[in-house]
Amino acid sequence: MKKHQQYVDHVEAIQPKRNLAIGMLKAFWVGGLICVIGQGFSYIGELCLKLDKDATAAFVAIVMVFLGALLTGLGVYDQIGAYAGAGSVVPITGFSNSVVAPAMEFKHEGYVMGVGAKLFSLAGPVLVYGICSSVVAGIIALIFKG
């Protein structure tokens, strides 16, 4: 048990100290900035492109997913994530990053076994459990409403 405590003490001594308040502030303003950019594209869809509400929502989702994938491919989104932490994960661009990042990591293995096989390795479980939980919630709502 003494070695375990020595290990814990050693880890605490060398681990960088984190300021929680600063981390939350960074996450808040970066996540907010990503949302402001999305809102800007929403205004472009409504005012400039004259899209209806549903088409504007689809336009914004497509543009933001594309930007997240592009920035991940260029290596910029990793830097944003290192700076902002969860602030970069929460918006739709974080989903895009979670799809593209594993594929980029394994691109040296080829397009089929590398990119194709790893494309949804991180986002896949999120999609599976998200879809399953929405089905369960829909069934529960159907039972209690009907």
Sequence and secondary structure as in RCSB ss.txt:
>XXXX:A:sequence
MKKHQQYVDHVEAIQPKRNLAIGMLKAFWVGGLICVIGQGFSYIGELCLKLDKDATAAFVAIVMVFLGALLTGLG
VYDQIGAYAGAGSVVPITGFSNSVVAPAMEFKHEGYVMGVGAKLFSLAGPVLVYGICSSVVAGIIALIFKG
>XXXX:A:secstr
 HHHHHHHHHHHHHS    HHHHHHHHHHHHHHHHHHHHHHHHIIIIIS   HHHHHHHHHHHHHHHHHHHHHTT
HHHHHHHHHGGGGTSSHHHHHHHHHHHHHHTGGG IIIIIIHHTTTTHHHHHHHHHHHHHHHHHHHHHHH 
